[in-house]
């Protein structure tokens, strides 16, 4: 599809970059409180995440005016459409970044992002309930509208002081995760292998148990909650090990922006143990926390450098999208 637009046609999947950066910045915020690491590092990463979010948001909105056909085609795509939901999710993450500095701004961004996220999730899920979907289109991106959106909504709502609303959001995300997980695993077990271009989306598989663990921690820490956090986090560790085992298979797809799909789950895998240590947890969590934190930073550094390399070569937009083809 040709376009006369002079602006780069940014796919909505690029908002995944904001997820990874905001997740790492949030982990550094906690590391500052727990280990007294420099606060400037986390705040700088969150500032970068905010700048990337703003640029992507402007370019995405502009696409609806300068290349409307591209924007509509993306929204109609059975896989790519789910990434459009990240606009609201990343807006809420930017709200969390702004919270220590400007509560009113954070609140407004949260409301806007939350309304967008809920509206998009209901619209997209309603379409899925209509049936007629091909198995090849069932990928981990299905977690983004309802699961990622609800868990992030729960975390940020709690940080703003609305714990009761956060509990409702957590419930929406938790049970959506369990339902979608069963469908996705059945597809992976029984249908044809994922297309090469789609394989990096498996990195999103790491996000629900880890981001969900962090969301649950934000609601308070009675003993029952800590047990469930440990259980969800243990499942996240299992997902991480499976993804490591599958890396040679996934890497049949050369590096592209799609590999940012790993970063939100990876950074949450680092943030959850830090938060548990902060509230006094001991045992395996204290042992794992530094290794997972260092690992998350290394993985983000690799993905950032790979992205900059594509950008400098002028091939970032030319690389395969995480969604692959329509099929």
N, C-alpha and C positions, 0 to 999 in steps of 0.2 A: 504494500500500500504506500503510494507516494504522498509526500506532503510538501507544501510550499512554505511551511513554517521555518523561520530562521532560528528559532529557539530549539535547543535539544529536546527531543521527545522522551522525557524521563518516564520509565515504567514505574508503576506504583510499587513494585517489588523493591525499589531502591530505598523505600522507607525502612526496610530492614536494617539499613546502615545505622539509622537512628536508634533502633532497638539495641543493637550491640554496643554502641557508644554510650548510650544512657545507662545500660546495664552495668558496664564497666565503671562508669563514673559513680554510680550508686554504690558499687562494691568498695570503691576507694573511699567514699564517705564513711562507710562503716569501719574500714580498716584504719582510718584516721582516729576514730573513737576507740577502737580496740587495741591497736598496736602503735598509735601515735605517729602514723606515717604522715607525710606532708599533706595538709588539706588542699594545698594549691593544685596538686595533681588531679584529684577527683573533680574539683571545681572547674579546672581547665578542660577536662574531658567532657563534662556536662555542658560547658559553654560551647565547645565544638559540636556536640550533639544538637544543641539548640540552633546553632548557625546552619548546620546541615539540614535540619528539619525545616527551617524557614526558607532556605533556597529551594528545597525539593517541593515545598508547599506552593511557592510562587510559580515554579515551573509546571507543576501538575495542574494548577488552576488555569494557567495560561494555555495549557494544551487543550482545554475544553473550548477555548476561543479560537486558537490558531490552527488546531488539528483535531477538530471535534470527532471526525470519523475514527481516528486512532483511539481517542478516549472511549468512545462508545464500544468499539471492538474489544478493547481491554475489559470493559465492564461486562460485556456479553460472553467473554471467554470462560469456559467451564473451570479453568484453573486460575488464570491470571486475575480474575475478578476478586478472589479472596484477599489479594494483596491490597486492594483498594481500602479494605477495612483498617489497614495499618495507619491510615491518616488520623483517625480518631485515637488509636492506641498511642501513637507517638505524641500526639498533642497532650494526652494525659501524662506521659512521661516527662515532657517539657514542663508541665505544671509542677510535677514533683521536684524537678531541678530548680524551679523558681521559688519554691515554697519558703526556704529560709530567708529570702531577700524581699519578697513581695507577696504576702498572703492574698490580697485582693486579685492580683494578676493570676496567681496560681489557681485560685478558686474559679475565676472566669474561664481560664483555659481548660480546667477540669470539666466544668459544666458543658462547654462546647464540645470537647472531645468525648465526653460520656454520652451526650445526646447523639452525636454522630455514630459512635460505636454501637449503641443500642439499636438505633434505627437501621444501620447497615446489617447488623447481625440478624435482626428479625426479618429484614427483606431477603437476605441471602439464604437463611435457614428455611424460610417459607418456600423458596424456589426449590431447595433440595428435597423438601417433603413432597413435592409434586412428582418425584420419581423420574424415570427415563434416563438416568445417568449411566454413562459407560464406566466400566470398572477401571479403565485406563486413566480416567479423570479423578479417581479417588487417591489423593495424596495428602501428605501432612499439612498442606496449606489450609485444609478444612478446619484446623484448630484455630486459625487466626481470628476470624470474626467473633466467635462466641467464647472460646476458651481463653485465648490471650487477652482479648478485650475485657472479659469479665474479671480475670485475675488482676490485671493492671488496674482496673477500676476499683477493685477491692483494696488494693494496696494504697492507692492515692487517696481514696475516700477516707480510709482510716487515718492516714497521715494528716488530712485536713480536719479530723475530729469527728467524722460521721461514721462511727463504728457500726451502728445498726444497719445503715445502708450498705456498708462494706460487707457485712455478713450475707446480705441478700445477693450481692454481686458474686461473692465467693461461691455460694451455692449454685448459681447459674453456671459459673465456669467449671466447677468440680463435676457436676453431673453431665454437663455437655462433653467434658473430657472423656469420662468413662464410656459414654455412648459412641462418640466418634472413634475412640481408641479401638473398640471392638470391631467396628466396620473396617477401619484401616488395616488392622492386623490380619483380619480375614482376607482382605484384598492382597496383602503382601504374601500370605501363605498360599493362596489358591489361584490367583490370576497370573497373567504373564509378568515377567520382571519389569520393573520401572524402566522407562526409556532413559537413555544415557543423560539427556539434557535435564531430566527431572530428578535424577538421583540426589543432587545436593539438597533438595527439599526435605530429605530424610533427617537432616540436621534439626529441623523444627521439632522432630519427635522428642528431643531432649527437653524442650521448653515446658510442656504442661506439668510434669511432676516437680520440676525445680522452681519455676515461676509460681506454681500453685503453693509450694511449700513456703515461699517468701510471703505470699499473700496471706496465708493462714497465720504466719508469725505476726503479721501486722495487726491481726484482730485481737491479740492478747495471748497469754501463755499459760492457761490452766494445764494441769498434767495431761488431760486427755488430748489437748491440742498438740502438745509437744510430742506425744506418742505418734500422732498422725503425721506430724511434720517429719519425724524420723522415718516413718514408713514410706511416705511419699519421696523423701530424699533418697532413701535406699533404692527405690525403684528408678529414680533419676540416675543414680550411679550405675545401675544395671544397663539402662539405656545408653549411657556414655560408653561403657565397655563394648556393647554390641556395635555401636557406631564406629569405634576404633577398629573392631574386627572387620567391619565392612568398608573401611577407608579405601583399600585398593580397588574395590568394585565401584565405589562412588567416584573415585578419581579418574575413572574412564572419561568423565566430563572434565576437560581442562578447567583451570581456575577461571571463575567468572564471578559477577556480583552475586550469583545465587548462593555462594558459600557463606554469605552473611547470615543465611538461615541458621547456621550453627551457633551464632554468637550470643543470642539472647539467652538460650539455655545454658551455654557455657558460663556466661557471667553470673547467672542465677545460681549455678552450681558452686560458684565461689562465694556469692553473697550470703547464702543460707547458713553455711557453717560459721561465718563471721558473726551473723546476727545471733546465732545460738550461743556462741562463745560470749557475746556481749551480755546475754541475759543469764550467764552463769552455767551453761551446759558444760559437761566434762566428758571424758572418755574418748571414743573414736573421733568425735567431731573435732576436738582440739588437735588431734593428730593430723586429720585430713585438711583442716582449714588452710594452713600455709601452702601446702602443695597445690591445692585446687586454686588458690588465689594466684600463685605464680603461673600455673598452667593457663588460667584464663587470660592473663596479661600476655603470655607468649602467643597464644592462639590469636588474640585480637591483633597483636603486632604483625603476625604473618598475614592475616586477612587484610589489614590496612595497607601493608606494603604491596601485596598483590594487587589491590585495587588501585593504588597510586601508579603502579607499573602499567596497568591497562589504561589509566587516564592519560599518562604521559605519552603512551603509544597511540592515543586516539582511538583505542579499540574497546573502551568500556561499554559504550552503547551498542557496539557491533557484536559483543560477545553474546552467547546464547542466554536467553532469559531463564530464570528459574522455573518458569512454567512450561517451557518447551512449546511444542506445537499444539494446535487444536486436536490433532489426531483424527 
